[in-house]
Amino acid sequence: SWSSVELSIPSGAGPLGLAVYPGIDSPQTNHLYLLTQEALYDIDTSPSPWTFARILDQAPSTAHNTLNYRCLAVGDDGFLYIGLTAPNTGVMR
């Protein structure tokens, strides 16, 4: 069954990426990972209400480029990837 959940995560640019990936504290349970321009959040959907933790801030060395932190994906190798732009090229790597 479906239900409505309200979750307020602050961001100046809104959500930029969302992925399902094993939880940090509970690898046997999948969590939602939300990428914003400022940080990566781990959202635990098992409790009610849902909880979240800010787990990775954008590094100051990448903050100058607004194309950084624009995508989030689980790779074929099973790792979670955050898109970064190669310096002066505009190419995602």
C-alpha positions as CSV (number, residue, x, y, z in Angstrom):
1,S,0.0,0.0,0.0
2,W,1.1,3.6,-0.6
3,S,1.4,6.3,2.0
4,S,2.4,9.9,2.0
5,V,5.7,10.9,3.7
6,E,6.9,14.4,4.4
7,L,10.7,14.9,4.7
8,S,12.3,18.3,4.7
9,I,16.0,18.4,3.7
10,P,17.5,21.9,3.2
11,S,19.1,22.7,-0.2
12,G,19.6,25.8,-2.2
13,A,19.3,23.9,-5.5
14,G,16.9,21.1,-4.6
15,P,17.4,17.4,-5.3
16,L,19.9,16.5,-7.9
17,G,20.1,12.8,-7.6
18,L,18.4,9.9,-5.9
19,A,19.6,6.3,-5.6
20,V,18.7,3.1,-3.6
21,Y,21.8,1.7,-1.9
22,P,22.5,-0.4,1.2
23,G,22.4,1.6,4.5
24,I,25.7,2.6,6.2
25,D,24.6,1.3,9.6
26,S,22.5,-1.5,8.3
27,P,23.9,-2.9,5.0
28,Q,21.2,-5.6,4.9
29,T,18.5,-2.8,4.5
30,N,18.3,-0.5,1.5
31,H,18.2,3.2,2.1
32,L,17.6,6.2,-0.2
33,Y,20.6,8.4,-0.9
34,L,19.7,12.0,-1.9
35,L,22.2,14.2,-3.5
36,T,21.9,18.0,-3.3
37,Q,24.4,20.6,-4.4
38,E,25.6,20.9,-0.8
39,A,25.7,17.3,0.4
40,L,24.8,13.6,0.2
41,Y,22.1,12.4,2.6
42,D,21.3,8.9,3.8
43,I,17.5,8.5,4.2
44,D,16.3,5.5,6.3
45,T,12.8,4.6,5.3
46,S,12.3,1.8,7.8
47,P,11.2,3.9,10.8
48,S,8.1,6.1,10.8
49,P,8.7,9.0,10.4
50,W,11.6,8.5,8.1
51,T,15.0,9.8,9.3
52,F,18.0,11.2,7.4
53,A,21.6,12.0,8.1
54,R,24.0,14.3,6.2
55,I,26.9,12.0,5.4
56,L,29.1,13.8,2.9
57,D,29.6,17.5,2.4
58,Q,30.7,18.8,-1.0
59,A,34.5,19.3,-0.9
60,P,35.5,23.0,-1.0
61,S,37.8,22.2,-4.0
62,T,34.7,21.0,-6.1
63,A,32.3,23.7,-4.9
64,H,33.5,26.3,-7.5
65,N,31.9,24.3,-10.4
66,T,28.1,24.2,-10.4
67,L,28.2,21.1,-12.6
68,N,29.7,19.1,-9.8
69,Y,27.3,17.0,-7.6
70,R,24.7,16.9,-10.4
71,C,24.2,13.2,-10.7
72,L,24.2,10.1,-8.5
73,A,24.3,6.5,-9.7
74,V,25.0,3.0,-8.5
75,G,27.6,1.6,-10.9
76,D,27.8,-1.9,-12.4
77,D,30.5,-2.6,-9.8
78,G,28.0,-2.0,-7.0
79,F,29.6,1.3,-5.8
80,L,27.8,4.6,-5.4
81,Y,29.1,7.3,-7.7
82,I,28.7,11.1,-7.5
83,G,29.3,13.0,-10.8
84,L,32.2,15.4,-10.9
85,T,33.2,17.6,-13.8
86,A,36.8,17.4,-15.2
87,P,38.5,20.7,-14.7
88,N,38.0,23.2,-17.5
89,T,36.3,20.6,-19.8
90,G,32.7,20.3,-18.7
91,V,33.0,16.6,-19.1
92,M,31.5,14.4,-16.4
93,R,33.7,11.6,-15.1
